[in-house]
Amino acid sequence: MKVFKFGGASVKDAQGVKNVATVLKKTGEQDLLVVISAMGKMTNQLEKVVDAYLSETESATASIHEFTTYHTDIMIALFENTKLPVFEEVSKIFNSLSTFLENNNSTNRPFVYDQVVGFGELVSTKIVSAYLSKIGVENTLLDVRTCIATDSNYRDAKVDWEATQQKISKKVSTKGITITQGFLGAEGANNFTTTLGREGSDYTAAIFAYCLNAEDVTIWKDVPGVLNADPRYFSKTTLLEQISYREAIELAFYGASVIHPKTLQPLQRKEIPLYVKSFLNPLDPGTCVGKGVTLHPMVSCFILKKNQVLISLSSLDFNFMMEDHIGNVFKWLHEYKMKVELIQNSAISFSVCIDNKYDMLEPLLNKLRSTFKVRWNENVTLYTIRHAEAKQVKALLKDKELLLKQESRGTVQLVVKE
């Protein structure tokens, strides 16, 4: 059995859904589990619903209308006949979203977020499954929430692997084509929907592959494979034909956007190859992540993260930055949900580059000021270069203000003001 994953860009419109069918036909796989993300930018659209709902503004209704209209237009283009059962089935999903918002009493943002944004995947998989059935591709639609068990850490839920393995073994057939949702799970106590973190659909594919002992996983994207740099920011890029698990995990850790950081660990444990291929050219080889050579071809890899925050701390009385001080800093970074991208310390100072993902910078700074002298820079850019050459670093720093540089074996990181 194999696992395919199609992201939002691959199903952003009716032509995208048709192309999924084309990929399935061209690859010719018979025993397949297919993970589908929300269509296009619909997760972002549902985030607008959450924001409007929690701020009690009337724009929530307008945002829901945009969500329903977007999918209805795609269905009309795919099916034409609005009397088909899929229209009523999708309408029921829309009604479930409205019913939740009408009856919900919780103001806990992460909880509300997970209950709302998951409707993107529920609608997309219903449409894709129905379209495949229409054109004669037999398939089974599976609610992923009956398979992936998690804790109740909403927006970044942790998988209960033992319970998940049992559920998948019981519910998922290794024969035929199964369609299911990415990104979602369900917590055990109350069966509420949870999410695995943004871009968690890649992780979903890896979870199923691990539990099903799949032959391989293919992530279908709008790029030819894993590139050595993001083409949005770098004019010249190189396709990486092969990457070892270790190198891919390093790239993912530093923020390479093609592969989700959590995706690789379960695949590596069972040595399941991961392919990244273009859904526009499905027969091209793409990139293979697996055992073997570190990187082929051996080129430098560039990873860029914008809108970061660099915080520099020093002791108020010139005491050393000892383990207890640093321990408190990490405790507060965790408390305020900051993702740490880089750290550097000296005898009396400590610098950390963070991703202010949940907009908690101001309360964090207030907490730090109680113990340290605090300086910070917002909207900085973090560059990470794997297998860097000196001339590349020099070229990258041209016309930029260097705030911090850290170099270790094989990796250079630069925090700059552009």
C-alpha positions as CSV (number, residue, x, y, z in Angstrom):
1,M,0.0,0.0,0.0
2,K,1.1,3.6,-0.7
3,V,0.1,7.0,0.7
4,F,-0.5,10.1,-1.3
5,K,-1.0,13.6,0.0
6,F,-2.5,16.5,-1.9
7,G,-2.2,20.0,-0.4
8,G,-4.5,23.0,-0.8
9,A,-2.8,24.3,-4.0
10,S,-3.5,21.0,-5.7
11,V,-7.3,21.2,-5.1
12,K,-7.8,25.0,-5.2
13,D,-10.4,24.8,-8.0
14,A,-12.3,22.4,-10.2
15,Q,-9.4,21.9,-12.5
16,G,-7.3,21.0,-9.5
17,V,-9.7,18.3,-8.4
18,K,-9.8,16.9,-11.9
19,N,-6.0,16.8,-11.9
20,V,-6.0,14.7,-8.7
21,A,-7.9,12.2,-10.7
22,T,-5.4,12.5,-13.5
23,V,-2.5,11.8,-11.1
24,L,-4.3,8.8,-9.7
25,K,-4.8,7.4,-13.2
26,K,-1.3,8.1,-14.5
27,T,0.4,6.6,-11.5
28,G,-1.9,3.6,-11.7
29,E,-1.8,2.8,-8.0
30,Q,-4.6,0.4,-6.9
31,D,-4.1,0.2,-3.1
32,L,-3.8,3.8,-1.9
33,L,-4.6,6.0,1.0
34,V,-5.1,9.6,-0.2
35,V,-4.8,12.5,2.3
36,I,-6.4,15.8,1.2
37,S,-6.0,19.3,2.6
38,A,-8.5,22.1,2.7
39,M,-9.0,23.6,-0.8
40,G,-6.9,26.6,-1.7
41,K,-6.7,29.2,1.1
42,M,-9.8,28.0,2.9
43,T,-8.0,27.4,6.2
44,N,-7.1,31.1,6.1
45,Q,-10.8,31.9,5.3
46,L,-12.0,29.8,8.3
47,E,-9.4,31.6,10.5
48,K,-11.2,34.8,9.6
49,V,-14.4,33.2,10.7
50,V,-12.8,32.4,14.1
51,D,-11.5,35.9,14.5
52,A,-14.8,37.5,13.7
53,Y,-16.8,35.1,15.8
54,L,-14.6,35.6,18.9
55,S,-14.6,39.4,18.5
56,E,-18.4,39.2,18.0
57,T,-18.4,41.1,14.7
58,E,-20.9,40.7,11.9
59,S,-18.2,39.8,9.5
60,A,-18.3,36.2,10.6
61,T,-21.5,35.7,8.6
62,A,-19.8,37.2,5.5
63,S,-16.7,35.0,5.9
64,I,-18.9,31.9,6.2
65,H,-20.8,32.9,3.1
66,E,-17.4,33.2,1.2
67,F,-16.5,29.8,2.4
68,T,-19.7,28.2,1.2
69,T,-19.8,30.1,-2.1
70,Y,-16.2,29.1,-2.9
71,H,-17.0,25.4,-2.6
72,T,-20.4,25.6,-4.2
73,D,-18.8,27.1,-7.3
74,I,-16.3,24.3,-7.5
75,M,-19.0,21.7,-7.2
76,I,-21.1,23.3,-9.9
77,A,-18.1,23.2,-12.2
78,L,-17.4,19.6,-11.4
79,F,-20.9,18.1,-11.2
80,E,-23.2,20.6,-13.1
81,N,-26.3,18.8,-11.8
82,T,-27.1,20.4,-8.4
83,K,-29.6,17.6,-7.6
84,L,-26.7,15.1,-7.0
85,P,-26.4,13.8,-3.4
86,V,-23.0,15.5,-2.9
87,F,-24.7,19.0,-2.8
88,E,-27.0,18.0,0.0
89,E,-24.1,16.2,1.9
90,V,-21.9,19.3,1.6
91,S,-24.8,21.5,2.7
92,K,-25.1,19.4,5.8
93,I,-21.4,20.1,6.6
94,F,-22.0,23.8,6.1
95,N,-25.0,23.6,8.5
96,S,-22.8,21.8,11.1
97,L,-20.4,24.7,11.1
98,S,-23.2,27.2,11.6
99,T,-24.7,25.0,14.3
100,F,-21.4,24.8,16.2
101,L,-21.1,28.6,16.2
102,E,-24.7,29.1,17.3
103,N,-24.4,26.7,20.2
104,N,-20.8,27.1,21.4
105,N,-20.2,28.6,24.8
106,S,-16.5,28.5,24.9
107,T,-14.2,31.5,24.4
108,N,-11.1,29.4,24.4
109,R,-9.5,30.5,21.1
110,P,-7.5,27.3,20.4
111,F,-10.6,25.1,21.1
112,V,-12.8,27.2,18.8
113,Y,-10.1,27.3,16.2
114,D,-9.9,23.6,15.9
115,Q,-13.6,23.0,15.8
116,V,-14.0,25.6,13.0
117,V,-11.0,25.2,10.7
118,G,-11.4,21.5,10.3
119,F,-14.5,22.1,8.2
120,G,-12.2,22.9,5.3
121,E,-10.8,19.4,5.1
122,L,-14.3,17.8,5.7
123,V,-15.7,19.7,2.7
124,S,-12.7,19.1,0.4
125,T,-12.6,15.4,0.9
126,K,-16.3,15.0,0.4
127,I,-16.1,16.8,-2.9
128,V,-13.0,14.9,-4.1
129,S,-14.4,11.6,-3.1
130,A,-17.7,12.3,-4.9
131,Y,-15.9,13.5,-8.0
132,L,-13.8,10.4,-8.2
133,S,-16.9,8.2,-7.8
134,K,-18.6,10.1,-10.6
135,I,-15.8,9.4,-13.1
136,G,-15.6,5.7,-12.1
137,V,-12.7,5.7,-9.6
138,E,-14.0,3.6,-6.7
139,N,-13.1,4.9,-3.3
140,T,-14.0,5.0,0.4
141,L,-14.3,8.2,2.3
142,L,-12.9,8.0,5.8
143,D,-13.3,10.5,8.7
144,V,-9.7,10.8,9.9
145,R,-11.0,11.8,13.4
146,T,-12.1,8.2,13.9
147,C,-8.4,7.1,13.4
148,I,-6.0,9.7,14.7
149,A,-6.3,9.9,18.5
150,T,-4.6,12.9,20.2
151,D,-4.4,14.8,23.5
152,S,-6.4,18.0,23.9
153,N,-3.6,20.5,23.2
154,Y,-5.7,22.3,20.6
155,R,-3.9,23.8,17.5
156,D,-0.9,21.5,18.1
157,A,-2.2,18.2,19.4
158,K,0.1,15.3,20.2
159,V,-0.7,11.9,18.7
160,D,-1.5,9.0,21.0
161,W,0.4,6.4,18.9
162,E,-0.9,3.3,20.6
163,A,-4.5,4.3,20.3
164,T,-4.0,5.5,16.7
165,Q,-2.3,2.3,15.6
166,Q,-5.3,0.3,17.0
167,K,-7.9,2.5,15.3
168,I,-6.1,2.5,11.9
169,S,-5.5,-1.2,12.0
170,K,-9.2,-1.7,12.6
171,K,-10.8,0.9,10.3
172,V,-8.5,1.3,7.3
173,S,-8.4,-1.3,4.4
174,T,-5.0,-1.8,2.8
175,K,-6.9,-2.6,-0.5
176,G,-8.5,-0.1,-2.8
177,I,-8.5,3.7,-2.6
178,T,-9.3,5.5,0.6
179,I,-9.8,9.3,0.8
180,T,-9.3,11.0,4.1
181,Q,-8.5,14.4,5.7
182,G,-5.2,15.8,6.6
183,F,-4.4,18.1,9.6
184,L,-7.2,16.7,11.9
185,G,-7.5,14.3,14.8
186,A,-9.8,13.9,17.8
187,E,-9.0,14.0,21.5
188,G,-10.0,11.1,23.6
189,A,-12.1,12.4,26.5
190,N,-14.9,14.2,24.6
191,N,-14.1,13.4,20.9
192,F,-13.7,17.1,20.0
193,T,-11.8,17.8,16.8
194,T,-8.1,18.7,17.2
195,T,-5.5,19.9,14.7
196,L,-1.9,18.8,14.3
197,G,-0.4,22.2,13.6
198,R,-0.3,24.2,10.4
199,E,0.9,22.1,7.4
200,G,0.0,19.1,9.5
201,S,-1.4,17.2,6.5
202,D,2.1,16.0,5.6
203,Y,2.3,14.6,9.2
204,T,-1.1,12.9,8.7
205,A,0.3,11.1,5.7
206,A,3.3,9.9,7.7
207,I,1.1,8.7,10.6
208,F,-0.9,6.5,8.3
209,A,2.2,5.3,6.4
210,Y,3.8,4.3,9.7
211,C,0.7,2.5,11.1
212,L,0.0,0.8,7.8
213,N,3.6,-0.2,7.0
214,A,3.2,1.6,3.7
215,E,5.6,1.1,0.8
216,D,6.2,4.8,0.5
217,V,4.6,8.3,0.8
218,T,4.3,10.9,-2.0
219,I,3.6,14.5,-1.3
220,W,2.2,16.2,-4.4
221,K,3.1,19.9,-4.7
222,D,3.2,22.7,-7.3
223,V,7.1,22.4,-7.4
224,P,9.1,19.7,-9.1
225,G,10.4,18.4,-5.7
226,V,12.5,19.7,-2.9
227,L,14.6,22.7,-4.0
228,N,17.7,24.0,-2.4
229,A,16.1,27.4,-1.9
230,D,12.6,29.0,-2.0
231,P,12.1,30.3,-5.6
232,R,10.0,33.1,-4.2
233,Y,13.2,34.7,-2.7
234,F,16.0,33.1,-4.7
235,S,16.3,33.5,-8.5
236,K,18.4,30.4,-9.0
237,T,17.4,27.1,-7.5
238,T,18.5,23.4,-7.8
239,L,16.3,20.3,-7.6
240,L,17.6,18.0,-4.8
241,E,17.1,14.5,-6.3
242,Q,17.9,12.6,-3.1
243,I,18.2,13.6,0.5
244,S,19.0,11.4,3.5
245,Y,16.5,11.3,6.4
246,R,19.1,13.0,8.6
247,E,19.7,15.9,6.2
248,A,15.9,16.3,5.5
249,I,15.3,16.4,9.3
250,E,18.0,19.1,9.6
251,L,16.4,21.1,6.7
252,A,12.9,20.7,8.2
253,F,14.2,21.7,11.7
254,Y,15.6,24.9,10.3
255,G,12.3,25.7,8.5
256,A,12.4,24.3,5.0
257,S,8.8,24.7,4.0
258,V,8.4,21.8,1.6
259,I,8.5,19.1,4.3
260,H,6.7,19.5,7.7
261,P,9.2,19.1,10.6
262,K,7.2,16.3,12.3
263,T,6.6,14.3,9.1
264,L,10.0,12.7,8.8
265,Q,10.4,11.0,12.2
266,P,7.8,8.2,11.9
267,L,8.9,7.5,8.3
268,Q,12.6,7.2,9.3
269,R,11.8,4.8,12.1
270,K,10.4,2.3,9.6
271,E,12.6,3.4,6.7
272,I,9.6,4.4,4.5
273,P,10.8,6.5,1.6
274,L,9.2,9.9,1.1
275,Y,8.8,11.4,-2.4
276,V,8.0,15.0,-3.2
277,K,6.7,15.3,-6.7
278,S,4.9,17.8,-9.0
279,F,1.2,17.2,-9.5
280,L,1.6,19.0,-12.8
281,N,4.1,16.4,-14.0
282,P,3.3,13.3,-12.0
283,L,5.6,10.9,-13.9
284,D,8.8,13.0,-13.2
285,P,11.0,11.5,-10.5
286,G,10.9,14.5,-8.1
287,T,12.9,14.2,-4.8
288,C,13.4,11.0,-2.7
289,V,14.0,11.3,1.0
290,G,15.3,8.0,2.4
291,K,18.4,6.0,3.3
292,G,21.6,6.6,1.4
293,V,23.6,9.6,0.2
294,T,23.4,12.8,2.3
295,L,22.5,15.1,-0.5
296,H,22.5,14.7,-4.3
297,P,23.6,16.9,-5.9
298,M,25.8,18.3,-3.1
299,V,24.9,22.0,-3.1
300,S,24.3,24.6,-0.5
301,C,20.7,24.9,0.8
302,F,19.2,28.2,1.8
303,I,16.3,28.6,4.3
304,L,14.7,32.0,5.0
305,K,12.3,33.0,7.7
306,K,10.8,36.5,7.7
307,N,9.1,38.4,10.5
308,Q,11.2,37.0,13.3
309,V,12.0,38.7,16.6
310,L,15.6,38.9,18.0
311,I,15.7,39.3,21.8
312,S,18.9,40.1,23.6
313,L,19.1,39.7,27.4
314,S,21.8,40.7,29.9
315,S,21.8,40.6,33.6
316,L,20.9,43.7,35.5
317,D,23.9,43.4,37.9
318,F,26.5,42.0,35.5
319,N,26.2,38.5,37.0
320,F,26.9,35.5,34.8
321,M,24.0,34.1,32.8
322,M,23.9,30.8,34.7
323,E,21.8,27.8,34.1
324,D,19.0,28.9,36.4
325,H,18.7,32.2,34.5
326,I,18.6,30.5,31.1
327,G,16.2,27.9,32.5
328,N,13.7,30.6,33.4
329,V,14.0,32.2,30.0
330,F,13.1,28.9,28.3
331,K,10.3,28.3,30.7
332,W,8.8,31.7,29.8
333,L,9.4,31.2,26.1
334,H,7.3,28.0,26.4
335,E,4.7,29.7,28.5
336,Y,4.2,32.4,25.9
337,K,4.2,29.9,23.0
338,M,7.3,31.2,21.3
339,K,9.0,29.0,18.8
340,V,12.8,29.2,19.3
341,E,14.7,29.4,16.0
342,L,18.2,30.2,17.3
343,I,20.0,30.8,20.6
344,Q,23.4,32.3,21.5
345,N,24.9,33.0,24.9
346,S,28.0,34.5,26.5
347,A,29.0,35.1,30.1
348,I,26.6,37.9,30.7
349,S,24.2,37.9,27.7
350,F,21.8,35.6,26.0
351,S,20.2,36.1,22.6
352,V,17.3,34.3,21.1
353,C,15.6,34.5,17.7
354,I,11.9,33.6,18.0
355,D,8.8,33.3,15.9
356,N,6.0,35.3,17.5
357,K,3.4,32.9,16.1
358,Y,0.7,33.6,18.7
359,D,1.3,37.4,19.1
360,M,2.4,37.1,22.7
361,L,5.6,39.3,22.4
362,E,4.5,42.1,24.7
363,P,3.6,40.0,27.7
364,L,6.8,38.0,27.2
365,L,8.9,41.2,27.2
366,N,7.2,42.4,30.3
367,K,8.1,39.1,32.0
368,L,11.7,39.3,30.9
369,R,12.1,42.9,32.1
370,S,11.5,41.8,35.6
371,T,14.8,39.9,35.6
372,F,16.9,41.2,32.7
373,K,17.9,44.2,30.7
374,V,16.0,43.6,27.5
375,R,16.7,44.7,23.9
376,W,14.8,43.5,20.9
377,N,14.4,43.8,17.2
378,E,11.1,43.0,15.4
379,N,10.6,42.0,11.7
380,V,14.1,40.6,11.3
381,T,15.0,37.9,8.8
382,L,16.7,34.6,9.7
383,Y,18.8,32.9,7.0
384,T,20.0,29.4,7.5
385,I,22.6,28.0,5.1
386,R,23.4,24.3,5.0
387,H,26.8,23.4,3.5
388,A,27.6,27.0,3.1
389,E,30.5,28.6,1.2
390,A,32.1,31.8,2.4
391,K,31.4,33.6,-0.8
392,Q,27.7,32.7,-0.5
393,V,27.5,34.2,3.0
394,K,29.2,37.4,1.8
395,A,26.9,37.7,-1.1
396,L,23.8,37.2,1.1
397,L,24.9,39.9,3.5
398,K,25.2,42.5,0.8
399,D,23.1,45.6,1.7
400,K,21.8,44.0,4.9
401,E,22.5,44.9,8.6
402,L,23.9,41.8,10.3
403,L,22.5,41.5,13.9
404,L,23.8,38.1,14.8
405,K,25.8,35.3,13.2
406,Q,26.2,31.8,14.4
407,E,28.3,29.1,12.7
408,S,28.6,25.4,13.4
409,R,29.7,22.4,11.5
410,G,27.9,22.5,8.1
411,T,25.5,25.3,9.1
412,V,25.6,29.1,9.1
413,Q,22.7,31.2,10.6
414,L,22.4,34.9,10.1
415,V,19.9,37.3,11.7
416,V,19.6,40.4,9.5
417,K,17.7,43.6,9.2
418,E,16.8,44.1,5.5
